[in-house]
Amino acid sequence: MTDYHCALATWNPTNENVSHLFQRQAIPMAWDFAEANPLEGKLDFSVASRWIADSLDRVPAEHVLPANVFQYDARSDNPPIYERVAVSTDPPYYDNIGYADLSDFFYVWLRRTLREIDPQSFQTVLAPKSAELIASPYRHDGSANAAEAHFRQGFTAAFRSLRRVTDFKVPMTVYYAFKQSETVADDAGNGATASTGWEAMLDGLVKAGFAITGTWPVRTTKKARSVARNTNALASAIVIVCRARDPEAQSISRREFANILKHELPIAVRTLQHASIAPVDLAQAAIGPGMAVFSRYPQVLEADGAAMSVRQALIEINRVLDETLAEAEGDMDADTRFCVA
């Protein structure tokens, strides 16, 4: 009701109906708005209630054991869990979406109606924000470095906490879809492709003692969503499958890492291409097989004995990916290969 009956809901001239506000994870400006009838019609209270009731009717809840639901910080050292569990999580995407800020739009109304029913979840006037694991500079006095440090430290702590409760017989799955990259300098001073969002998330995963064992792109979004219309938008989330790293694994050199990567990554890329992964998703999907090589070892050692960073590993993975695609496309230059894709 809040989504469809606010002064930021606009008119959809194509279908001649009211468009809801949250067509993306942002609140855009609206110069005028369309007003629906909350008492009668296609957007009235009974219809909205029916949408929720229908979703509950379709939950496969027959013959399911009772569940206990806890709300707590994933970084906690003492989570209220007393046995090994299966973990599947969709963590925040670096600085992409400020969910805590956006949630206030609904929270203030939910609190009015549900505070007496669920006092724990609605004990604050607005949604808590400072602890949210996103790299938002404005929460750190405008410092991008402090925001990134908050994100990295939080992810490492969260994954370490999850590793303590994860059932080692069951892999942990992490959904990640972050189409962001920047050109940075590699060790030789040349331009190379990396992604701060992926790097920070993977850094926490590796430091917590997890090894990536598989990658599955999963189509999780609707083609008709507003951000995907006439755009090259990411269509899939990348499901990263992880297990605890073998405690007996030995460190390897950068040269050994590069050789293994050149052997394994092209095979994985061809498998992804045969699975009809969209070209826009391929670079994201290829991170998994590449990081699977990197994360199976405690350390990859540089020539000077220092440990290779996740950023340098991603640069190397992207380089091998470019070489693999270049071999398939002959002598085309980078711009032509992009157009072909």
PyMOL commands that set and color helices and strands:
alter all, ss='L'
color gray80, all
select helices_A, chain A and resi 45-57+99-114+137-140+144-165+196-207+226-228+254-274+279-285+287-295+310-328+334-340
alter helices_A, ss='H'
color red, helices_A
select strands_A, chain A and resi 10-12+17-19+88-89+172-176+182-185+191-194+210-219+236-244+252-253+300-301
alter strands_A, ss='S'
color yellow, strands_A
deselect
rebuild
show_as cartoon
